[in-house]
Amino acid sequence: MAPSLPSPIFLVGSERSGTTLLRLMLNAHPVVTWLNEFEYAVTMMTDEGDYPNLSDYYAWLDTHRIFRMSKMTIDRSLTYPELVNSFLQQRMDTFNKPIIGATVHHHFDRLLKIWPDAKFIHVVRDPRAVSRSCVVKGWAGNVWVGLNRWIEAENIWDRLAPRIATENKLELRYSDLVESNHAVLTKACDFIGVAYSEKMLEYVHTTDYGLPDPNLVQSWKHKLTKREIQLVEARVGRKMVERGFSRSGYAPIQLSLLDKFYLKAQSWAAGIVFRIQRYGIGLVIGDFVTRKLGSRRLNRSFKLKMNQIQLSQLKKSW
C-alpha cells in the first residue's frame, strides 16, 4: 500500500499559457515541490474514469519521455491509484518538501477520480499569444490549428470548475503573473496554505528561464499579422471575451469549409516537415511504420531515440 498523501495541488491550463513559469516559481518555494507534465497519471484512463490495464500502463511508461526524465520507480505491487500516488510521494521524498503539486495540461478533469479533494490552480493566457507560441514550437502550422490546445484546456476547465468547491480552485491570468508577480504569487501561496517567499524568484539561478518580462505580454500584437489575429478571433472570439480578453478591433471574418480544410491540411503538412527536420526522415518513418504494425518492441527503439533528440533541445526547466 502506497503511503497516504495530503491532497495535491494541480496546476492546469493550456500549454504555452505560463504554467511552466508559475511551476518554476512554486517549485522554488522552501516547502513546495512540483512535478512537471503529470499527464502520465491520467492519459490512459478513460473519460468515464476507468483505470488502464497495469501491464499496458507499464509498457507505455517505458517510452514516455517525461516519465523517464523524472527517474520514478514503478512498484508493481500497487493498484493504479496507489501507483500514481506513489509518483507524487517519490517527488516529495526526493526534495524533502511536505507540499506537492503537479502540472497537467490534458485530461485534467480525470484527476478528481483519484484525488477528489485536490486543489486546482487554473492559468489562462490570451489565445492569440498561445496560438502563435504553438506555431513557433512546431506543434501547428498556423494559428488556426495552433488554438487546438487552448480550446481543449478551456473546454475541460468549463466542465471541471463547477465540480470543484470554491475554496479548492484558483483562477489566474498569465499577464497578471508577469506584470504583478508578487501579488499573484502571494495569492497562490495563500491558496496553497504557505507564506510568500522571495525564494520563489530564485528559479532564475537554476534554470534557463529569466524573470518575467511585462514587455512580452502583448507581443502577439506585432508578431501576428492582421489576418492571423482575425483567424484566432473568428474561431475563439466569444470564449476569448468570456475569459476577459478584448477583441483587436479588426473586422470579423468568416471561414468557409474549404478555408478550414486548407488550414488543417497546411498545418498537417507543416507538422510532417517539422518532425523530419527534428528527427530525420528515418526515425519518422520507422516510428510511423512500427506503430502501424502494433509492434511495441520495434517501436521502442525509435521512441527512445526520438526522446533523446527532443531532450537535447529542451530548455533546462526541471
Backbone bond lengths (Angstrom), bond angles and torsions (degrees), N, CA, C in turn:
res aa  C-N    CA-C-N  psi(-1)  N-CA   C-N-CA  omega(-1)  CA-C   N-CA-C  phi
1 M - - - 1.471 - - 1.530 109.41 -
2 A 1.344 116.12 129.19 1.462 120.75 178.04 1.515 109.88 -69.63
3 P 1.331 118.24 146.46 1.454 120.64 179.35 1.527 110.82 -63.34
4 S 1.343 116.13 148.83 1.461 119.35 179.55 1.522 109.77 -72.73
5 L 1.336 115.20 150.56 1.452 121.43 -177.35 1.519 110.01 -124.33
6 P 1.335 116.85 151.51 1.456 117.77 167.58 1.523 108.33 -65.90
7 S 1.325 117.92 157.39 1.461 119.93 -178.93 1.521 110.24 -58.83
8 P 1.328 117.42 127.83 1.466 119.70 -179.27 1.519 111.42 -75.71
9 I 1.332 115.62 167.28 1.453 122.40 174.42 1.522 106.87 -111.19
10 F 1.316 116.97 130.14 1.454 120.37 179.99 1.525 110.13 -110.79
11 L 1.316 114.52 130.08 1.452 122.66 177.14 1.527 106.90 -98.28
12 V 1.333 116.47 115.03 1.456 120.46 -172.53 1.519 110.80 -125.68
13 G 1.323 114.86 160.86 1.454 122.00 -179.03 1.506 109.16 145.25
14 S 1.293 116.16 176.91 1.463 120.93 -179.78 1.520 111.52 -69.22
15 E 1.314 115.79 148.49 1.459 119.29 168.29 1.528 108.46 -59.43
16 R 1.321 116.49 150.04 1.465 124.20 -177.86 1.523 111.91 68.22
17 S 1.338 116.43 24.23 1.466 120.46 179.40 1.521 113.30 -107.93
18 G 1.312 117.57 7.69 1.458 120.49 -179.50 1.507 114.02 98.64
19 T 1.338 117.26 7.38 1.464 119.35 -179.84 1.524 111.66 -66.25
20 T 1.332 117.48 -33.88 1.466 119.28 179.24 1.524 110.41 -65.45
21 L 1.324 116.77 -44.48 1.465 120.41 179.85 1.522 110.53 -59.79
22 L 1.326 117.72 -48.22 1.462 120.29 -178.82 1.521 110.53 -66.10
23 R 1.325 116.98 -39.66 1.471 119.94 178.67 1.526 111.02 -59.59
24 L 1.322 116.97 -45.39 1.461 119.85 -179.51 1.526 111.14 -61.44
25 M 1.309 116.58 -39.58 1.467 120.76 179.08 1.525 110.74 -65.30
26 L 1.331 116.81 -47.72 1.461 120.08 -178.88 1.522 111.32 -66.90
27 N 1.310 116.67 -37.76 1.462 120.53 -179.51 1.529 112.04 -65.43
28 A 1.336 116.33 -25.51 1.462 120.50 179.33 1.526 112.37 -80.58
29 H 1.330 117.47 -6.02 1.464 120.68 177.52 1.531 109.45 -66.45
30 P 1.316 118.28 142.07 1.469 121.08 -175.86 1.526 115.53 -58.33
31 V 1.350 118.16 -26.54 1.469 118.96 -175.68 1.524 112.92 -119.46
32 V 1.328 117.09 9.97 1.466 120.74 -177.41 1.519 109.58 -123.22
33 T 1.326 116.78 136.39 1.457 121.20 172.49 1.519 108.80 -126.50
34 W 1.334 115.96 152.81 1.459 119.33 -171.23 1.522 110.83 -137.17
35 L 1.333 115.37 133.32 1.460 121.57 175.95 1.521 110.04 -91.38
36 N 1.317 115.66 139.52 1.448 122.01 179.49 1.523 111.02 -90.33
37 E 1.333 117.15 140.64 1.471 123.01 170.85 1.526 112.40 47.08
38 F 1.314 116.75 64.29 1.471 122.03 -175.02 1.532 111.91 -86.67
39 E 1.333 116.77 22.01 1.463 120.49 177.60 1.517 113.06 -54.82
40 Y 1.328 116.03 -28.10 1.466 118.10 -175.67 1.531 112.49 -65.83
41 A 1.339 117.02 -6.75 1.462 119.43 174.70 1.527 112.10 -80.96
42 V 1.341 116.93 -22.17 1.474 118.93 -173.13 1.522 114.90 -130.16
43 T 1.323 118.82 -12.37 1.465 120.62 -174.06 1.519 112.93 -57.19
44 M 1.323 117.75 -39.54 1.455 120.44 -175.92 1.524 113.14 -89.42
45 M 1.311 117.07 0.18 1.463 120.24 170.65 1.528 108.96 -75.82
46 T 1.308 116.92 160.79 1.457 120.42 174.44 1.523 109.54 -92.27
47 D 1.327 116.38 165.14 1.460 120.05 177.37 1.526 111.70 -63.77
48 E 1.328 115.95 -23.02 1.462 120.34 177.56 1.522 112.20 -80.49
49 G 1.348 116.60 -6.54 1.458 120.23 177.95 1.514 114.62 95.11
50 D 1.328 117.83 9.76 1.459 120.29 178.16 1.522 110.01 -74.10
51 Y 1.335 115.78 139.64 1.456 120.55 -179.85 1.530 110.68 -84.36
52 P 1.332 117.51 151.59 1.464 119.86 -179.65 1.526 112.03 -74.77
53 N 1.313 115.28 160.25 1.460 120.75 169.92 1.525 107.85 -61.66
54 L 1.316 117.47 130.30 1.458 120.21 -172.88 1.524 112.47 -64.84
55 S 1.320 118.75 -37.29 1.464 120.61 178.63 1.524 110.56 -62.00
56 D 1.331 116.50 -42.50 1.462 120.46 177.53 1.526 110.41 -65.30
57 Y 1.315 116.12 -37.20 1.463 120.35 -179.15 1.528 110.80 -67.05
58 Y 1.332 117.12 -43.61 1.470 119.84 177.61 1.525 110.62 -58.73
59 A 1.332 116.36 -43.66 1.473 120.51 -178.14 1.527 110.57 -65.96
60 W 1.316 116.37 -37.98 1.465 120.50 179.40 1.523 110.81 -66.81
61 L 1.318 116.84 -42.25 1.465 120.43 178.87 1.528 112.21 -64.62
62 D 1.316 116.27 -26.82 1.463 121.04 -176.03 1.526 112.58 -58.90
63 T 1.336 117.53 -29.18 1.465 120.43 179.16 1.527 112.12 -116.24
64 H 1.315 117.31 11.89 1.464 120.74 -179.30 1.528 109.00 -79.26
65 R 1.327 116.38 115.68 1.467 120.95 -172.00 1.521 112.64 -58.76
66 I 1.330 117.49 -48.65 1.464 120.32 -176.76 1.523 110.59 -65.96
67 F 1.322 116.67 -43.16 1.465 119.31 179.73 1.523 110.46 -62.11
68 R 1.313 117.54 -43.33 1.466 120.37 -179.91 1.527 111.31 -64.09
69 M 1.321 116.86 -36.29 1.460 120.64 177.55 1.521 111.76 -66.33
70 S 1.327 116.55 -28.68 1.463 120.35 -176.73 1.525 113.01 -72.75
71 K 1.348 116.51 -16.97 1.479 121.79 179.40 1.526 112.16 63.45
72 M 1.327 116.88 27.96 1.457 120.38 177.90 1.529 110.52 -73.21
73 T 1.319 115.75 154.15 1.460 120.75 172.96 1.527 109.09 -108.09
74 I 1.317 115.83 152.20 1.455 122.07 -177.79 1.517 109.25 -108.59
75 D 1.311 115.87 118.40 1.456 121.92 175.71 1.529 107.73 -94.05
76 R 1.308 116.78 105.95 1.466 121.25 -173.60 1.518 113.69 -76.22
77 S 1.314 117.11 0.46 1.462 119.48 176.42 1.526 111.75 -87.43
78 L 1.347 116.81 -6.88 1.459 121.10 -174.06 1.521 112.23 -92.79
79 T 1.321 116.03 152.55 1.457 121.25 170.21 1.529 108.31 -72.18
80 Y 1.320 116.83 170.99 1.466 119.27 -178.75 1.531 112.22 -60.34
81 P 1.336 119.79 -50.96 1.478 118.34 178.55 1.526 112.64 -60.04
82 E 1.322 117.01 -38.64 1.461 119.89 178.53 1.523 110.86 -65.54
83 L 1.323 116.59 -37.62 1.466 120.53 -177.89 1.525 111.21 -65.36
84 V 1.339 117.39 -50.21 1.465 118.37 -178.60 1.533 110.76 -67.96
85 N 1.327 116.63 -29.18 1.462 120.03 173.18 1.521 110.41 -65.00
86 S 1.333 115.76 -37.16 1.469 119.95 -178.84 1.524 111.43 -64.88
87 F 1.329 117.41 -28.76 1.463 119.94 177.77 1.539 110.25 -64.76
88 L 1.327 116.46 -40.78 1.460 120.18 176.50 1.527 110.55 -64.53
89 Q 1.334 115.58 -42.15 1.460 119.74 -179.94 1.529 110.79 -63.01
90 Q 1.327 116.90 -40.26 1.468 120.07 179.29 1.527 111.27 -61.59
91 R 1.326 115.64 -39.52 1.460 119.14 177.93 1.529 110.64 -64.01
92 M 1.319 117.11 -43.55 1.457 120.86 178.37 1.526 111.08 -62.06
93 D 1.315 116.75 -42.58 1.460 120.65 -178.94 1.520 111.38 -66.14
94 T 1.330 116.02 -39.40 1.468 120.40 -178.25 1.517 111.67 -62.20
95 F 1.332 116.58 -41.36 1.467 120.43 -175.82 1.527 112.80 -103.37
96 N 1.323 116.06 0.49 1.463 121.68 175.53 1.529 111.58 52.85
97 K 1.332 114.96 51.41 1.461 121.16 177.94 1.529 108.72 -125.50
98 P 1.332 117.23 143.36 1.473 119.90 -173.35 1.528 115.76 -85.42
99 I 1.335 118.21 -10.71 1.465 120.58 -177.39 1.519 109.01 -119.86
100 I 1.346 115.62 131.97 1.457 120.80 -175.89 1.528 111.03 -120.13
101 G 1.317 114.97 139.61 1.457 121.67 173.12 1.514 109.31 -134.51
102 A 1.316 116.74 166.74 1.460 121.13 179.11 1.521 109.18 -152.65
103 T 1.320 115.63 144.66 1.457 121.95 177.80 1.524 109.72 -94.01
104 V 1.324 116.43 132.58 1.467 121.60 177.84 1.523 108.09 -138.06
105 H 1.336 115.91 124.17 1.460 120.37 -178.63 1.530 113.37 -101.46
106 H 1.309 116.82 -26.75 1.465 120.45 -174.95 1.533 110.35 -121.57
107 H 1.321 116.33 145.27 1.468 122.30 174.60 1.537 112.58 55.63
108 F 1.315 117.40 29.35 1.471 117.74 -175.25 1.529 112.45 -73.18
109 D 1.330 117.34 -8.52 1.465 118.91 173.57 1.526 111.47 -69.61
110 R 1.337 117.49 -18.66 1.459 121.40 179.48 1.530 112.40 -77.79
111 L 1.310 117.18 -13.02 1.466 120.60 -175.48 1.524 112.06 -62.93
112 L 1.320 116.72 -33.32 1.464 119.88 -177.61 1.521 112.34 -63.18
113 K 1.315 117.84 -24.58 1.465 120.10 178.83 1.534 110.42 -61.81
114 I 1.334 116.16 -37.60 1.470 121.59 -177.79 1.525 110.99 -93.50
115 W 1.333 116.41 -37.89 1.471 120.94 -176.82 1.532 109.15 -125.29
116 P 1.328 118.30 78.26 1.476 120.97 -175.13 1.523 113.98 -64.94
117 D 1.332 118.17 -20.15 1.466 121.15 -178.94 1.528 112.62 -105.69
118 A 1.321 116.50 14.51 1.466 120.09 -178.09 1.524 111.56 -64.95
119 K 1.330 114.94 155.59 1.459 121.49 172.97 1.531 108.92 -100.86
120 F 1.332 115.97 150.84 1.457 121.37 -176.94 1.525 110.79 -129.21
121 I 1.320 115.18 130.35 1.465 121.72 170.37 1.522 106.54 -110.26
122 H 1.316 116.23 117.85 1.461 121.52 -178.84 1.525 108.91 -104.77
123 V 1.334 115.69 124.06 1.463 121.28 178.66 1.527 108.55 -110.14
124 V 1.310 116.89 130.92 1.460 120.96 177.81 1.524 109.37 -125.18
125 R 1.324 114.33 141.72 1.457 121.42 179.88 1.525 108.84 -127.74
126 D 1.292 117.09 155.70 1.459 122.34 178.02 1.537 109.44 -52.36
127 P 1.335 118.39 124.62 1.461 119.97 -176.64 1.524 113.71 -64.04
128 R 1.316 117.86 -22.41 1.466 120.00 177.02 1.523 110.18 -67.66
129 A 1.332 116.43 -36.75 1.463 120.25 176.16 1.526 111.20 -73.05
130 V 1.331 116.55 -39.95 1.467 120.56 -178.89 1.524 110.64 -64.38
131 S 1.327 117.00 -46.07 1.465 119.86 -176.74 1.527 111.01 -63.87
132 R 1.327 116.22 -40.57 1.465 118.47 177.75 1.518 111.01 -63.75
133 S 1.343 116.71 -41.84 1.453 120.75 -179.25 1.528 111.18 -63.36
134 C 1.335 117.07 -37.14 1.465 120.42 178.38 1.525 111.19 -65.24
135 V 1.332 116.74 -35.37 1.458 120.14 176.47 1.532 110.15 -67.14
136 V 1.317 116.68 -44.14 1.468 121.20 178.96 1.524 110.85 -60.11
137 K 1.329 117.03 -37.61 1.463 121.42 -179.92 1.526 112.57 -73.69
138 G 1.326 117.20 -11.36 1.451 120.25 -178.72 1.510 114.19 86.61
139 W 1.334 116.89 11.97 1.459 121.38 -178.28 1.524 111.63 -84.76
140 A 1.316 117.28 -13.72 1.457 122.06 178.84 1.522 107.77 -151.99
141 G 1.332 114.85 156.14 1.454 119.13 -179.21 1.505 113.87 -94.42
142 N 1.331 116.92 -9.19 1.459 121.18 178.17 1.524 108.70 -157.81
143 V 1.323 116.43 166.65 1.472 119.96 -173.78 1.521 112.17 -69.92
144 W 1.322 117.64 -26.02 1.471 119.87 178.57 1.524 109.84 -60.77
145 V 1.324 116.56 -51.24 1.460 120.99 178.33 1.526 110.22 -74.35
146 G 1.312 117.09 -29.01 1.459 121.15 177.76 1.516 113.44 -60.53
147 L 1.318 117.84 -15.72 1.462 122.58 178.44 1.525 113.08 -79.41
148 N 1.320 117.47 -13.25 1.466 120.08 -172.72 1.519 112.97 -53.02
149 R 1.330 117.20 -44.43 1.464 120.81 -176.54 1.530 111.23 -68.77
150 W 1.318 116.49 -38.22 1.469 120.12 178.08 1.527 110.14 -65.07
151 I 1.322 116.49 -45.66 1.462 121.19 180.00 1.530 110.39 -61.55
152 E 1.327 116.80 -45.83 1.466 120.90 -179.84 1.525 110.68 -58.19
153 A 1.332 116.33 -49.64 1.462 120.19 -176.00 1.525 111.56 -65.87
154 E 1.328 117.23 -43.40 1.463 119.49 -177.32 1.525 111.82 -70.48
155 N 1.329 117.21 -33.70 1.467 119.50 175.72 1.530 110.99 -66.57
156 I 1.338 116.17 -40.42 1.465 119.51 176.84 1.520 110.34 -62.40
157 W 1.333 117.00 -43.20 1.463 119.63 -179.64 1.528 110.80 -62.92
158 D 1.323 117.22 -38.86 1.460 119.96 178.59 1.522 111.34 -60.81
159 R 1.331 117.03 -35.16 1.461 120.71 178.81 1.520 111.88 -79.09
160 L 1.323 115.87 -33.69 1.462 120.40 -173.96 1.525 113.24 -82.55
161 A 1.313 117.30 -41.84 1.468 121.44 -171.95 1.522 113.62 -52.21
162 P 1.345 119.70 -42.58 1.476 118.35 179.98 1.524 113.71 -65.51
163 R 1.317 117.60 -16.81 1.465 121.11 -179.00 1.527 112.02 -89.37
164 I 1.330 117.44 -4.55 1.461 121.75 -176.88 1.522 109.38 -106.48
165 A 1.314 115.85 133.88 1.466 119.70 177.27 1.527 110.23 -59.73
166 T 1.318 116.03 146.22 1.468 121.13 -176.32 1.525 112.15 -53.62
167 E 1.332 116.27 -41.11 1.464 119.85 -177.88 1.531 112.79 -72.78
168 N 1.332 117.17 -8.10 1.466 120.55 -178.28 1.523 113.45 -106.83
169 K 1.328 117.38 12.59 1.462 118.93 178.69 1.524 110.63 -138.38
170 L 1.308 114.60 143.71 1.463 122.42 179.88 1.523 108.00 -137.67
171 E 1.315 117.32 128.53 1.460 121.82 179.73 1.525 109.55 -109.34
172 L 1.323 115.45 128.39 1.460 121.83 -177.99 1.526 110.14 -129.03
173 R 1.320 115.38 152.63 1.466 120.82 175.42 1.525 108.88 -107.69
174 Y 1.304 115.50 138.20 1.465 120.98 179.47 1.523 110.86 -57.60
175 S 1.324 117.25 -41.97 1.465 119.93 -177.94 1.524 111.18 -61.04
176 D 1.335 117.01 -37.47 1.472 119.81 178.25 1.526 110.70 -67.70
177 L 1.333 116.51 -39.26 1.460 120.26 178.96 1.523 110.79 -60.62
178 V 1.330 116.16 -40.31 1.466 120.66 -178.33 1.527 111.55 -74.55
179 E 1.307 116.31 -43.06 1.467 119.95 -173.49 1.525 113.40 -85.07
180 S 1.334 117.61 -25.88 1.467 121.54 -178.81 1.521 109.12 -138.91
181 N 1.335 115.79 59.63 1.466 118.66 -170.81 1.527 112.78 -63.85
182 H 1.319 118.79 -33.49 1.465 119.52 -179.69 1.527 110.43 -63.83
183 A 1.325 116.90 -45.82 1.465 120.56 -178.78 1.523 111.07 -65.60
184 V 1.331 117.09 -42.22 1.465 120.51 -178.26 1.520 110.79 -69.77
185 L 1.315 117.68 -41.41 1.463 120.44 178.41 1.530 111.07 -65.91
186 T 1.311 117.06 -35.68 1.471 119.98 176.12 1.526 110.05 -62.93
187 K 1.324 115.94 -42.73 1.470 120.48 177.77 1.528 110.49 -62.92
188 A 1.323 116.88 -42.58 1.465 120.58 179.25 1.524 110.93 -64.76
189 C 1.321 116.78 -40.67 1.471 120.32 179.43 1.525 110.92 -65.98
190 D 1.319 117.06 -41.68 1.467 120.45 176.94 1.528 110.16 -59.47
191 F 1.311 115.95 -40.61 1.463 121.11 -179.97 1.524 111.21 -65.14
192 I 1.317 115.94 -41.50 1.467 120.75 -179.81 1.526 111.19 -72.76
193 G 1.319 115.57 -31.77 1.455 120.17 -179.52 1.510 113.51 101.51
194 V 1.349 116.19 30.97 1.459 120.94 177.79 1.529 108.33 -131.29
195 A 1.316 115.67 162.87 1.457 120.11 177.92 1.530 110.07 -81.37
196 Y 1.322 115.44 148.58 1.465 119.68 175.29 1.529 109.58 -60.21
197 S 1.332 115.93 141.55 1.457 120.71 177.76 1.525 109.78 -133.00
198 E 1.318 116.14 132.63 1.463 120.17 177.86 1.524 111.85 -64.78
199 K 1.319 116.36 -17.24 1.467 120.06 178.62 1.521 111.83 -63.39
200 M 1.334 117.01 -17.95 1.464 119.54 -179.35 1.526 112.46 -64.06
201 L 1.319 117.19 -19.70 1.465 119.97 177.83 1.530 111.87 -93.24
202 E 1.305 116.51 1.61 1.468 119.52 179.93 1.521 112.94 -83.44
203 Y 1.350 116.85 2.77 1.468 119.34 174.84 1.523 111.84 -58.51
204 V 1.329 116.79 -22.20 1.470 120.10 -178.55 1.532 111.64 -65.32
205 H 1.329 117.15 -19.60 1.460 120.36 -178.86 1.524 112.67 -86.33
206 T 1.311 117.53 -14.68 1.474 120.37 -175.69 1.523 113.26 -121.33
207 T 1.337 117.92 -0.28 1.457 121.53 178.88 1.528 108.66 -133.20
208 D 1.325 115.64 176.78 1.463 121.07 177.10 1.530 111.81 -90.76
209 Y 1.325 117.15 7.51 1.458 121.20 -178.04 1.524 110.71 -93.26
210 G 1.346 115.41 134.89 1.455 120.13 178.68 1.510 111.27 -90.54
211 L 1.331 115.51 -178.29 1.461 120.98 176.61 1.522 110.07 -67.83
212 P 1.327 117.68 153.02 1.469 120.73 -179.44 1.526 111.61 -56.19
213 D 1.321 116.24 137.39 1.463 121.79 -179.58 1.535 109.09 -115.13
214 P 1.339 117.78 104.53 1.469 120.82 -178.58 1.522 113.37 -57.75
215 N 1.335 117.39 -24.26 1.461 120.46 -178.89 1.525 112.55 -66.45
216 L 1.338 116.41 -18.65 1.461 119.87 -176.85 1.523 113.31 -90.40
217 V 1.336 117.56 -10.68 1.463 120.68 -174.97 1.527 111.70 -59.77
218 Q 1.313 116.99 -42.29 1.468 121.47 -177.98 1.524 112.60 -102.83
219 S 1.313 117.69 20.19 1.464 120.26 -175.39 1.521 112.76 -64.28
220 W 1.346 117.06 -22.83 1.464 119.12 179.00 1.525 111.61 -59.78
221 K 1.334 117.40 -25.27 1.457 120.42 -176.29 1.527 112.65 -63.24
222 H 1.336 116.94 -31.28 1.460 118.67 179.26 1.534 112.82 -110.81
223 K 1.343 116.86 -2.63 1.459 119.39 177.66 1.525 112.51 -100.83
224 L 1.329 116.79 -16.20 1.454 121.18 173.88 1.523 109.73 -101.61
225 T 1.318 116.23 146.39 1.460 119.82 174.73 1.524 109.18 -78.13
226 K 1.313 115.43 166.00 1.469 120.54 176.07 1.522 109.81 -56.06
227 R 1.325 116.91 -44.64 1.458 121.31 -178.92 1.530 111.16 -62.17
228 E 1.318 117.15 -40.57 1.463 119.98 179.76 1.527 111.21 -65.25
229 I 1.316 116.73 -41.64 1.469 120.15 178.04 1.525 109.93 -63.14
230 Q 1.327 116.45 -41.28 1.462 120.15 178.49 1.530 111.18 -64.27
231 L 1.333 117.48 -36.80 1.462 120.74 178.15 1.531 111.00 -63.10
232 V 1.324 116.02 -44.80 1.467 119.98 179.58 1.524 109.96 -62.26
233 E 1.311 116.53 -47.85 1.459 120.36 -176.43 1.525 111.73 -68.55
234 A 1.333 116.95 -28.58 1.462 119.88 176.92 1.528 110.96 -67.62
235 R 1.313 115.99 -31.73 1.471 119.16 -176.43 1.524 112.79 -89.82
236 V 1.334 118.71 -38.81 1.472 120.07 -173.32 1.522 112.70 -129.56
237 G 1.314 116.81 21.19 1.463 119.89 -175.45 1.514 113.65 -55.20
238 R 1.330 116.98 -44.10 1.463 119.79 -176.86 1.526 111.19 -66.31
239 K 1.337 116.41 -48.43 1.471 119.54 -179.34 1.527 110.39 -66.58
240 M 1.326 116.57 -34.67 1.458 121.13 178.04 1.525 110.37 -59.51
241 V 1.325 116.28 -44.99 1.468 120.65 179.49 1.524 110.15 -67.90
242 E 1.339 117.49 -38.43 1.467 120.97 176.45 1.519 111.37 -58.74
243 R 1.330 116.65 -32.54 1.462 121.37 -179.77 1.526 111.77 -83.82
244 G 1.327 117.76 -0.83 1.455 120.45 175.02 1.508 115.37 96.30
245 F 1.332 117.49 13.87 1.460 120.83 179.53 1.529 109.52 -102.72
246 S 1.315 116.81 130.57 1.461 121.65 -176.68 1.516 111.70 -79.53
247 R 1.311 115.82 148.02 1.461 120.21 173.93 1.526 110.11 -68.45
248 S 1.305 116.28 159.86 1.463 121.87 -176.17 1.530 113.08 -73.89
249 G 1.326 115.94 -26.58 1.458 119.29 -173.77 1.513 112.65 100.59
250 Y 1.340 116.84 -9.18 1.463 120.12 175.80 1.530 109.65 -69.14
251 A 1.318 115.34 152.12 1.459 120.32 -180.00 1.528 110.57 -61.06
252 P 1.325 118.14 133.40 1.470 120.43 178.25 1.523 111.05 -63.58
253 I 1.324 116.20 148.58 1.461 121.31 177.18 1.526 108.85 -124.52
254 Q 1.315 115.11 157.87 1.454 121.33 174.63 1.515 108.73 -122.63
255 L 1.324 116.08 140.70 1.457 120.45 -178.17 1.525 109.96 -107.57
256 S 1.306 115.53 140.21 1.453 121.07 175.30 1.525 109.27 -80.94
257 L 1.313 116.90 169.39 1.460 120.88 175.63 1.518 110.75 -60.20
258 L 1.319 116.88 -36.25 1.468 120.71 178.73 1.527 110.38 -66.29
259 D 1.329 116.72 -40.86 1.472 120.43 177.21 1.529 110.56 -58.60
260 K 1.330 115.99 -45.85 1.461 120.59 -178.39 1.523 111.27 -66.83
261 F 1.321 116.69 -39.77 1.462 120.54 177.57 1.524 110.20 -61.24
262 Y 1.322 116.65 -43.68 1.468 120.34 -179.91 1.525 110.69 -62.29
263 L 1.335 117.28 -44.57 1.463 120.57 -178.78 1.527 111.10 -62.13
264 K 1.331 116.66 -41.57 1.461 119.95 178.70 1.526 111.26 -66.93
265 A 1.347 116.65 -42.32 1.467 120.64 -179.41 1.526 110.74 -66.64
266 Q 1.316 116.02 -41.56 1.467 119.79 179.67 1.520 111.23 -63.70
267 S 1.329 115.99 -40.19 1.462 120.15 179.58 1.534 110.60 -67.77
268 W 1.334 116.85 -40.77 1.465 120.71 178.25 1.527 110.45 -59.84
269 A 1.327 117.08 -45.18 1.460 121.11 -179.97 1.531 110.75 -64.81
270 A 1.322 116.11 -41.01 1.461 120.13 178.63 1.522 110.73 -63.34
271 G 1.336 116.33 -36.02 1.460 120.20 178.38 1.521 112.47 -64.90
272 I 1.327 116.71 -39.54 1.470 120.94 177.46 1.522 110.08 -63.30
273 V 1.318 115.61 -44.92 1.469 119.79 179.40 1.523 110.65 -61.74
274 F 1.329 115.97 -43.06 1.472 120.15 -179.77 1.526 110.92 -61.15
275 R 1.331 117.16 -45.16 1.459 120.77 -179.03 1.527 111.53 -63.75
276 I 1.324 116.48 -39.29 1.468 119.97 178.98 1.518 110.42 -66.26
277 Q 1.336 116.05 -40.61 1.470 119.61 179.31 1.526 111.18 -66.43
278 R 1.331 116.93 -35.00 1.465 120.37 -178.53 1.521 111.75 -78.26
279 Y 1.340 117.74 -47.20 1.458 121.16 -170.44 1.522 114.60 -105.55
280 G 1.330 116.61 -17.97 1.461 119.33 -173.83 1.521 109.82 92.28
281 I 1.321 116.70 147.93 1.458 120.66 -173.79 1.527 112.05 -65.90
282 G 1.335 117.14 -31.09 1.463 120.35 -179.30 1.522 112.25 -63.29
283 L 1.330 116.43 -46.83 1.460 119.99 -179.91 1.529 111.56 -67.89
284 V 1.316 116.56 -38.98 1.460 119.99 -179.36 1.526 110.73 -63.68
285 I 1.322 116.51 -46.27 1.469 119.88 179.79 1.528 110.29 -67.97
286 G 1.324 116.30 -42.85 1.465 119.74 179.73 1.517 112.27 -60.60
287 D 1.327 116.27 -43.17 1.468 120.53 178.73 1.525 110.13 -63.54
288 F 1.325 116.91 -44.10 1.465 121.14 -178.40 1.527 111.49 -63.33
289 V 1.327 116.28 -47.78 1.463 120.47 -175.99 1.523 111.17 -65.77
290 T 1.332 117.68 -45.21 1.465 119.75 -177.94 1.520 111.82 -68.49
291 R 1.343 117.47 -30.64 1.466 119.64 174.81 1.518 110.65 -68.07
292 K 1.344 116.20 -42.13 1.458 119.93 179.40 1.525 111.47 -65.40
293 L 1.315 116.24 -32.92 1.461 120.42 178.61 1.526 111.60 -76.54
294 G 1.333 116.33 -14.85 1.453 120.17 -179.79 1.515 113.90 74.23
295 S 1.345 115.94 24.12 1.465 120.38 -178.24 1.524 110.04 -97.24
296 R 1.319 116.91 101.47 1.466 120.43 178.58 1.521 111.38 -63.97
297 R 1.334 115.62 -40.85 1.460 119.40 -176.58 1.528 111.11 -61.69
298 L 1.351 116.80 -46.22 1.458 119.75 179.91 1.527 111.11 -70.58
299 N 1.326 116.17 -38.38 1.457 119.79 -177.42 1.521 111.95 -69.18
300 R 1.322 117.70 -27.95 1.461 122.05 -176.01 1.528 111.92 -56.14
301 S 1.312 117.23 -44.71 1.470 119.96 -176.84 1.522 110.88 -65.29
302 F 1.333 116.83 -37.75 1.463 119.57 177.82 1.526 110.96 -67.50
303 K 1.327 116.63 -42.83 1.467 120.66 179.20 1.525 111.55 -59.79
304 L 1.335 115.46 -45.40 1.461 118.93 -176.76 1.526 111.34 -66.60
305 K 1.318 117.68 -36.51 1.472 120.54 177.43 1.526 110.62 -67.14
306 M 1.326 116.40 -40.32 1.462 120.07 178.11 1.528 111.03 -67.61
307 N 1.323 116.31 -38.52 1.466 120.05 175.69 1.520 111.14 -57.79
308 Q 1.323 115.73 -43.69 1.464 120.35 -177.60 1.525 111.23 -64.06
309 I 1.315 116.47 -40.27 1.462 120.29 178.23 1.527 110.25 -64.54
310 Q 1.321 116.16 -45.18 1.463 119.71 -179.86 1.523 111.09 -65.25
311 L 1.310 117.06 -39.28 1.462 121.39 179.51 1.521 110.74 -61.06
312 S 1.320 117.34 -38.53 1.468 120.82 -178.37 1.517 111.65 -68.58
313 Q 1.332 117.49 -18.22 1.466 120.97 -177.66 1.511 113.41 -100.44
314 L 1.341 116.93 -4.44 1.455 119.98 -176.92 1.524 111.90 -78.94
315 K 1.325 115.35 149.91 1.457 120.31 170.22 1.520 108.94 -69.65
316 K 1.291 116.51 154.18 1.469 121.05 175.43 1.524 108.38 -76.32
317 S 1.334 116.72 95.47 1.460 120.12 -175.04 1.519 111.39 -127.25
318 W 1.299 117.25 20.49 1.466 120.80 -178.34 1.515 110.14 -101.22
